[in-house]
Amino acid sequence: MPKQKTHSGAAKRFKVTANGKLKRKQAFDSHILGKKTSKRKRSLEKPLIVGPSDEKRLKKLLAK
């Protein structure tokens, strides 16, 4: 059986942590930043862990 290829779009957006969880960037941080408070923009910089409902599907895309 052939190997599964990594989905290149998913590979650019998600990183696997040392414990096997998936890290992702938060949304709403790329434009229209003038109306957002500094506190809100700082908190949007921090990465999040992907939820359990999406994790299985994304690990297939990443061939993990």
N, C-alpha and C positions, 0 to 999 in steps of 0.2 A: 504494500500500500504506500502511495507517495506521501511525502511530508506535507503538512499544511503550511501554506505561506502566511506570513504575518501581514495583516491589513495595514498598509502604510499610513493611512489616515489616522487609524487608532494609535499606531506607534508614535506618531508625532504629538498626540494629545494626552497619552497616559504613560506613566512610569510605574514599574513594579518596585515596591519597597523591599527591604531585606526580609521582612516577615511574610512576603507574598501578597500584600494588599496592593491596591491600585491607587495611585495619587492622581489627582486632576486639578486643573486650574478652575477658579471660580468664574462665573459669568458676570456680565455687567461691569467689566473693568477696562474696556478697550476704547470707548468714546463717550461723549456727553459727560465729561468728568467735572465740568465747571459747577454744576448744581449739586454734586455730591460732596459731603463733608470730608475733611481730611481723615477723620476717624474711620469713616466708612470705606474710604479708598485704601487705607492701610490694612483694614481687615480683609478686603477683597484680594490683596496681594498673596495672602497665605493659601497654600494648597489644601485641598480637602481629600478625604478618603472616599472612594466610590462606595455607594451603598450596596448592601448584600444582594438586592434584587437585580442589579446590573452587573455585578462582579463576574458571575458565571459566564454571561454572554460576552463580556469584554475579554475575558481570559481566552475564550475560543478565538476571538479576532486577533489576539496577540500571540496565538499559538503557544500558550503556557499550560 
